C-alpha cells in the first residue's frame, strides 16, 4: 500500500510513517521543513516539502496514494476539506488525527468524575464541548466521519496523552516536554493546583500500531479514542522529579519570573482532565496495546538530552 502521511516529521506522524515503512508499505511524507527531508529519507520515507495550505500538493499526493493519514494539525479544516475532495468516491482510507483534549474538563488541577466514551460522536449524539476551540475541532472530526458518505473509508483516531520516544524527526510529546521545560527553567518540578487532574494515556508505539490496523481494516465513518490507562498529573510530575533529580512537585505559580507556560495552555491543558475509554479499537481492529505505565516510562527516561529544550 502507498500511504501519504501529513506531518511526517512530527511526533505522531513520524512514528506512524516509520511503522508503515517497517510493515512494508510505501510512504510519502509531507513536511513543511526542508531541513528534515534527509531525516525522512533515511527512515525510508519519500519526503515532500509543503504545508497544509498547499492545496495542489495535498490533492496530487492524496490522489496518487492508496491511503492518507492526516497527522499534521487536528485543527486545519481547509486541509481536511482538500483531502476529502481529493479522495471522494475512491473508497480509499482517510485516517485523521484528533486529540482527547476535545473532552477536557476543569482548569484548576482537581479531578473530574466525567469519563467520555466513543458514542459522543455518534450521529444521534447531542453532546457538545463548551469551549470554542474544542467545538471547532469536533466539527472537523465530524466532517471526517461523514466523509464515509462520499465513498471514503474515513476514521478519526482521537489520541489521549501520548508518551514514548519519537521514531521520526519529531521526538517529544507536547505535554511532557512542557513539564520538562518548566522544571528546567525553575529547577523545580511543578503542576497546576494540586495536580489531582487525570488524563488518559497511551504509548507512542501502541499508537503507531493502531494507525496501521485502522488503515488495513477500519470500517468507514468510525471514531476511536486511543487510550490504555490513565494517570494524575501529580503522579506524572512526581515521576519527573525523580527522573530529573529535582525538588517537587509543587503547585505552579503563574506569576513566577521563571514561568515558561502560557497561562491558558497551563489551565486548559495541564490543569484539565481528559478521561476517555476506547473499546472500538480493541473490539473492531484487535488492537492490543503493550505499554501501560506512563509513570514507569517517565521515571526510567533520561531527560538530559533535548527533551523540553
Number of C-alpha atoms within 10 A of each C-alpha: 14 17 24 29 30 29 25 34 30 23 24 27 29 29 26 30 35 22 22 24 17 12 12 10 17 19 25 26 27 31 25 18 12 12 10 17 22 14 14 24 13 10 18 19 27 17 23 21 15 19 17 23 12 13 16 13 17 22 17 12 21 27 19 15 19 19 26 28 28 23 24 26 15 19 19 14 18 14 22 22 15 19 24 23 16 19 26 17 15 14 16 21 26 31 28 25 21 26 23 23 22 20 23 24 25 16 20 19 26 19 22 16 10 12 13 16 15 17 12 14 19 14 10 8 9 8 10 14 15 12 13 9 12 19 15 17 20 21 15 22 25 18 18 28 25 19 22 23 14 15 17 24 29 32 29 29 23 22 23 28 24 26 23 20 18 21 23 24 19 18 19 21 20 14 17 20 17 20 23 23 20 21 26 18 15 15 17 18 27 26 27 25 20 19 26 21 28 25 26 24 25 25 23 24 21 22 25 21 18 23 25 19 16 26 23 13 12 24 16 24 21 23 28 23 23 32 27 24 18 20 18 20 29 23 18 22 25 23 23 30 22 16 17 20 12 16 15 19 24 17 15 19 13 14 8 9 9 14 16 17 16 9 13 11 14 22 17 18 20 26 27 28 30 26 27 27 18 20 16 18 22 14 10 14 16 11 18 13 19 11 18 16 16 24 19 13 19 22 18 13 15 13 16 12 7 11 18 20 13
